Amino acid sequence: MLINNYLSKLDIKKILLENLKSITGSQAEQESQIMISYSSNSENNLDIKNSEVDQELINKILNERVKGKPLAKIINEKGFWKKIFYTDDYTLDPRADSEILVEQILIDCKKNKYQKQLKLLDLCCGTGCLGISIIDELDNAFCDFIDVSKHALTACKKNIIKFKQQQKTKIFHSNLFKNYPINRLKYIDFIVCNPPYIPTRNYLNLNKETLHDPRISLDGGKSGMDYYVKIINFLINVKFKGVVYFEIDPIINKNMYKLLLEKGVKIVYKKTDYLNLDRLIKIKFPTT
Ligand SMILES: C[S@@+](CC[C@H](N)C(=O)[O-])C[C@H]1O[C@@H](n2cnc3c(N)ncnc32)[C@H](O)[C@@H]1O
């Protein structure tokens, strides 16, 4: 037991910070807040009575956390954009890095003042955090979700229900576009996609915490490019008329730009993340 009964909330926080600092460094403050909030069913409010903290629960969480399990995998929750998403052992925990996609897509959609219905496809959807965050802010937007993992789609469905988006969504269990009705693509305005992109040799050297995410959500093949190549080739072949917003990563950027050049795919724009690294590209396909 790391925490004894009958401690004040501030004492609990001190113990959490002491234990978390060596594991999470600068994240210790944030994680301790999340743990307290989760264990007391409050919204990070430090004024609530001490008795409202479930000390058995917080002990259990801390015990698992100090053994190196990521907090999101312990409490099955991860904050992303404006919501708290369900996540589990079968899904990639949503990353703050990916919020740039939501931010930028919403800027584009609002700028274009879409009057008509907007249809998007969240390809490699995992928890569905990208598509759900986008349609949640656009009245007239509908989203298809594709993932090859049935477990990930179960998590996605939980989030769709949690955020009451059933009327605006449809889920497809598919290896990329294999089981996706090709006719639907004609009506898709844009695809948002954060595919697995870690080169296999880098995957094998990832830190232990990241390895709690399923390999299928991370390993992008020898050069990390396998998914981009397949998706881009497919969309060129079917003459996809919409745009694609891809999450990219500094480890694959060079190969990515080479591929786009070879295929004659136009980069509409690139955006950097909070660390000023290229993180998003918006692309368009050749029309002839
Ligand atoms: C990097 S995760 C992204 C999850 C989510 N979109 C996000 O941004 O947090 C990649 C996802 O691709 C899925 N995936 C892997 N191979 C796939 C395939 N062949 N077809 C469809 N989805 C696939 C994985 O199951 C995983 O959920």
The ligand as an SDF file (V2000), in Angstrom:
LIG
                    3D

 27 29  0  0  0  0  0  0  0  0999 V2000
   -1.8110    4.8150  -35.0780 C   0  0  0  0  0  0  0  0  0  0  0  0
   -3.3370    3.9850  -34.7100 S   0  0  0  0  0  0  0  0  0  0  0  0
   -4.4470    5.3640  -34.8890 C   0  0  0  0  0  0  0  0  0  0  0  0
   -5.6860    5.2790  -34.0360 C   0  0  0  0  0  0  0  0  0  0  0  0
   -6.5060    6.5770  -34.0170 C   0  0  0  0  0  0  0  0  0  0  0  0
   -6.8990    6.9810  -35.3350 N   0  0  0  0  0  0  0  0  0  0  0  0
   -5.7260    7.6910  -33.3580 C   0  0  0  0  0  0  0  0  0  0  0  0
   -5.2890    8.6220  -34.0550 O   0  0  0  0  0  0  0  0  0  0  0  0
   -5.5290    7.6480  -32.1380 O   0  0  0  0  0  0  0  0  0  0  0  0
   -3.5550    3.0160  -36.1600 C   0  0  0  0  0  0  0  0  0  0  0  0
   -4.8240    2.1770  -36.2290 C   0  0  0  0  0  0  0  0  0  0  0  0
   -4.7920    1.4870  -37.4900 O   0  0  0  0  0  0  0  0  0  0  0  0
   -5.3990    0.2200  -37.3430 C   0  0  0  0  0  0  0  0  0  0  0  0
   -4.9410   -0.6360  -38.4470 N   0  0  0  0  0  0  0  0  0  0  0  0
   -3.7780   -1.3190  -38.5740 C   0  0  0  0  0  0  0  0  0  0  0  0
   -3.7410   -1.9820  -39.7340 N   0  0  0  0  0  0  0  0  0  0  0  0
   -4.9000   -1.6980  -40.3790 C   0  0  0  0  0  0  0  0  0  0  0  0
   -5.4520   -2.0960  -41.6350 C   0  0  0  0  0  0  0  0  0  0  0  0
   -4.7870   -2.9130  -42.4620 N   0  0  0  0  0  0  0  0  0  0  0  0
   -6.6730   -1.6440  -41.9830 N   0  0  0  0  0  0  0  0  0  0  0  0
   -7.3520   -0.8060  -41.1430 C   0  0  0  0  0  0  0  0  0  0  0  0
   -6.8960   -0.4110  -39.9450 N   0  0  0  0  0  0  0  0  0  0  0  0
   -5.6790   -0.8450  -39.5710 C   0  0  0  0  0  0  0  0  0  0  0  0
   -4.9580   -0.2380  -35.9670 C   0  0  0  0  0  0  0  0  0  0  0  0
   -5.8030   -1.2310  -35.4650 O   0  0  0  0  0  0  0  0  0  0  0  0
   -5.0130    1.0920  -35.1850 C   0  0  0  0  0  0  0  0  0  0  0  0
   -6.2720    1.2360  -34.5750 O   0  0  0  0  0  0  0  0  0  0  0  0
  1  2  1  0
  2  3  1  0
  2 10  1  0
  3  4  1  0
  4  5  1  0
  5  6  1  0
  5  7  1  0
  7  8  2  0
  7  9  1  0
 10 11  1  0
 11 12  1  0
 11 26  1  0
 12 13  1  0
 13 14  1  0
 13 24  1  0
 14 15  1  0
 14 23  1  0
 15 16  2  0
 16 17  1  0
 17 18  1  0
 17 23  2  0
 18 19  1  0
 18 20  2  0
 20 21  1  0
 21 22  2  0
 22 23  1  0
 24 25  1  0
 24 26  1  0
 26 27  1  0
M  CHG  2   2   1   9  -1
M  END
$$$$
